[in-house]
Every structure is written in C-alpha cells, then in structure tokens.
C-alpha cells in the first residue's frame, strides 16, 4: 500500500507498537537497529527509501511531515483509525490535476500525510 519516500526519522514512545501500527497500515518492513532505533523500509528493494523511529519519552507533533502514496485516502484513514490512529484531514483536492491529500495521527502523535492520484 505504501510507496517509497526518503530516509525519514520520527519519534516513538514504544517501538514495538510503532512497528505493529505501520506494518499493518502500510505493509512496511522493520528491523531493530540498536536498543533505541527501529529501521523501516517502504518497499522490498534495498535501494528504496525508508527511515527510522527513535525511541523517545515524548513525541512533539508537527516536527516531521511526509506523504505516503495510497490507493484510497478514505480507506487509509479508516484503517489508521482501526489501528489506533486518528484521521485529521479528510481527502482534499490539491488542484491542477495533482491529486488529493489527507492527514492522520499515529498512536504516538506523529502527523502523517497520505496522497492519491484519485
């Protein structure tokens, strides 16, 4: 469901729960990297962009924003809600034929954007 982005780093209060949420929401693959860091890949390709989650006592919302290409924004937002996230911005046209966007909060307070051509 998810597409490549770039190496992005986010905070997480619980790496196990973060892994569970994003692997179920976007199908991302995770690998533990030391005690307080969890790497993720958005596609099976080793050259594909991914990132990591730093273990943190607090998560400051709004410090990182990225968009993930999804087939259906309403479905992605509903799925996020069912996994403990919270939809923020419903499907909204960008204009100029550039598609649509929306946002959600993960269970730790990170804001994530979703984008779709349709």
C-alpha positions in Angstrom: 0.0 0.0 0.0 2.9 2.4 0.8 5.4 3.8 -1.7 9.0 5.0 -1.2 9.7 8.4 0.3 13.2 9.1 1.6 15.0 8.3 4.9 12.7 9.9 7.4 13.2 9.9 11.2 10.3 10.0 13.6 10.0 9.7 17.4 8.2 6.8 19.1 7.3 6.2 22.7 7.0 2.4 22.0 9.0 0.9 19.1 7.0 -2.4 19.2 3.7 -0.6 18.9 5.1 1.7 16.2 6.2 -1.4 14.2 2.8 -3.0 14.6 0.9 0.1 13.5 2.9 0.9 10.4 3.4 -2.7 9.2 -0.4 -3.2 9.4 -1.3 0.2 7.9 1.2 0.4 5.0 2.9 -3.0 4.9 6.3 -1.6 5.9 9.1 -3.9 7.0 11.0 -3.2 10.2 14.5 -4.2 11.6 15.8 -3.4 15.1 18.9 -1.2 14.9 20.4 -1.0 18.4 18.4 -0.5 21.6 16.5 2.7 20.8 16.1 2.7 17.0 13.9 0.8 14.6 14.7 1.0 10.8 11.9 0.7 8.3 11.7 0.0 4.5 8.7 1.0 2.4 9.4 -1.5 -0.3 11.3 -4.8 -0.6 14.0 -3.1 -2.7 17.2 -2.4 -0.8 17.7 0.8 -2.7 14.2 2.1 -1.8 13.8 4.9 0.6 13.0 4.2 4.2 13.8 5.6 7.6 13.7 5.0 11.2 12.0 5.6 14.5 14.0 6.9 17.6 12.8 5.8 21.0 11.8 8.9 22.9 10.0 9.8 26.1 7.9 12.4 24.3 6.8 13.0 20.7 6.5 16.6 19.5 3.8 16.6 16.8 4.4 18.7 13.7 8.1 18.3 13.5 8.1 15.8 10.7 5.7 15.6 7.7 5.8 13.2 4.8 3.3 11.8 2.4 2.7 8.2 1.6 1.1 7.2 -1.8 -2.1 5.2 -1.1 -4.8 3.8 -3.4 -7.6 5.3 -1.4 -7.3 8.1 1.1 -10.7 7.3 2.9 -9.7 3.7 3.2 -6.2 4.6 4.6 -7.7 7.0 7.1 -10.3 4.4 8.2 -7.7 1.7 8.5 -5.5 4.1 10.6 -8.4 4.7 12.9 -9.0 1.0 13.4 -5.3 0.6 14.3 -5.4 3.3 17.0 -4.5 6.3 14.8 -6.8 9.3 14.2 -7.8 10.8 10.9 -7.2 14.6 10.8 -7.7 15.9 7.3 -10.2 14.2 5.0 -9.5 13.7 1.3 -8.9 17.1 -0.2 -8.2 18.1 -3.8 -4.8 19.7 -4.4 -5.8 21.3 -7.6 -4.2 21.4 -11.0 -4.7 17.7 -11.5 -2.1 16.9 -8.8 -4.4 14.5 -6.9 -5.6 14.5 -3.4 -4.2 14.6 0.2 -5.2 13.9 3.7 -3.5 13.5 7.1 -3.7 11.3 10.1 -2.0 11.0 13.5 -0.4 7.7 14.5 -0.9 6.4 18.0 2.2 8.4 19.3 1.1 11.8 17.9 3.1 11.9 14.7 1.2 13.6 11.8 1.4 11.6 8.6 0.2 12.7 5.1 -1.4 10.4 2.6 -1.6 11.2 -1.1 -3.6 9.7 -4.0 -4.0 10.5 -7.7 -7.7 9.6 -7.4 
